[in-house]
Amino acid sequence: MRKRILFLSFVCFCTGSLMAGLTWTQESGWQPTRDSAAQFEKEPADALRTMNDARLAQKDGQLKSALSKYAHVCKKFPASIFAPEAYFQTGKIKLESRQFNDAFKAFNTIVKDYPRYERFNDVLHEEFEIARLIKSGERPKYFGVIPGFKNYDSAIKFYKKIVSDAPFSDIAPLALVHIGELAINRNKLPDAIAALDQLVDEYPYSEYTPDAYLKLGKIYASMIKSPLYDQGATKLAMDYYEDFLTLYPNHDRASEARAALDAMRTRLAESKLLMGDFYFNARNNAKAAVMMYRRAAKSLPGSEVANLAEQRVSYIRDGNLPKKTPVDFLFGRYVRPDAEKIVADASSLEEDGIDLKSDLIRVNSGDGVRRKTFANPDIFEPDESFLQIGPQKEF
């Protein structure tokens, strides 16, 4: 369905300039262009007279009278060659008096109802100018006199309307850029991501697309709190920087993307290193710690993080235990229960009337590490992504 709408929009946009229009001079009033002469002759004389009076009033600064006459043409002669021109002039008057909503409404009526209007592309640029003025902080004027408040949400709404109404226009990708910038400035990062994602997906050959990749990477990088937290944003930032370098290896900002990508890789490796510290110091789980240290070293070989990870692995392999916590000093070091103890505890519970057979299925130690396996998914042990990392302890 969306493809069909885009195709129809493209047809309307491409054929918009095929419809002849009007020209106006002080001496002759509204006159047809060469291709519209035949249609012009068929128009009611009252419509032409009203349009001429409206334009003269507009030139003389009698804007209220001009708007009234243009509205009369739009209402009485909606199918005439004059109607879209009346809406266009109405939009211009409203824009000059900073009545942004009314101006956009007039221009957008042309987009919806008169897609073959000769100056269709000019209409889109007028809509864009309205959104740009609001984005820059321009205040509207109610009734053309009373100052209003800044309304950045209106700018976003107008930009989105431009993109949806004319996705194949030359300003559609630029409108998405402006949405992204405005959303970033107002700290509405999901809106910025949505706009920039649409830009890279639907306008891959736009001149604004490379910058969109970098902005997306920067947005996700800004979401990273510290290596102690989930690194989903880090991985997404890496994806956009990698895509940029793959698509634009010779771009002027390629070195910037490489530096940002290296920073994200370092952050991800640091996260794995801290996860290993957590398993070793807080959970007394040397095997899990070694696994995370090896992942840290592998993700960033030759780095300082990799060297620290290798040192920690050697420390564990030499038989060292984690430093005692205050609880360890009071109650002794925690000893992980073996498989036989788990079975014995389960048996004692069953003797007390608690049936665990439906949950505890088997205990195996084929690789020397005893572990329990459950059938009930509600009591599965959480994997590493669900573990909450506490404060980093000194190794």
Secondary structure as GFF3:
##gff-version 3
##sequence-region A 1 395
A	DSSP	alpha_helix	2	15	.	.	.	ID=ss1
A	DSSP	three_ten_helix	16	18	.	.	.	ID=ss2
A	DSSP	beta_strand	22	25	.	.	.	ID=ss3
A	DSSP	beta_strand	29	32	.	.	.	ID=ss4
A	DSSP	three_ten_helix	34	36	.	.	.	ID=ss5
A	DSSP	alpha_helix	37	42	.	.	.	ID=ss6
A	DSSP	alpha_helix	45	59	.	.	.	ID=ss7
A	DSSP	alpha_helix	63	76	.	.	.	ID=ss8
A	DSSP	alpha_helix	83	96	.	.	.	ID=ss9
A	DSSP	alpha_helix	100	113	.	.	.	ID=ss10
A	DSSP	alpha_helix	120	135	.	.	.	ID=ss11
A	DSSP	beta_strand	141	142	.	.	.	ID=ss12
A	DSSP	beta_strand	146	147	.	.	.	ID=ss13
A	DSSP	alpha_helix	152	165	.	.	.	ID=ss14
A	DSSP	alpha_helix	172	185	.	.	.	ID=ss15
A	DSSP	alpha_helix	189	202	.	.	.	ID=ss16
A	DSSP	alpha_helix	209	222	.	.	.	ID=ss17
A	DSSP	alpha_helix	232	247	.	.	.	ID=ss18
A	DSSP	alpha_helix	254	277	.	.	.	ID=ss19
A	DSSP	pi_helix	278	282	.	.	.	ID=ss20
A	DSSP	alpha_helix	286	299	.	.	.	ID=ss21
A	DSSP	alpha_helix	304	317	.	.	.	ID=ss22
A	DSSP	alpha_helix	326	331	.	.	.	ID=ss23
A	DSSP	alpha_helix	339	351	.	.	.	ID=ss24
A	DSSP	beta_strand	360	364	.	.	.	ID=ss25
A	DSSP	beta_strand	371	374	.	.	.	ID=ss26
A	DSSP	three_ten_helix	377	379	.	.	.	ID=ss27
A	DSSP	three_ten_helix	384	386	.	.	.	ID=ss28
###
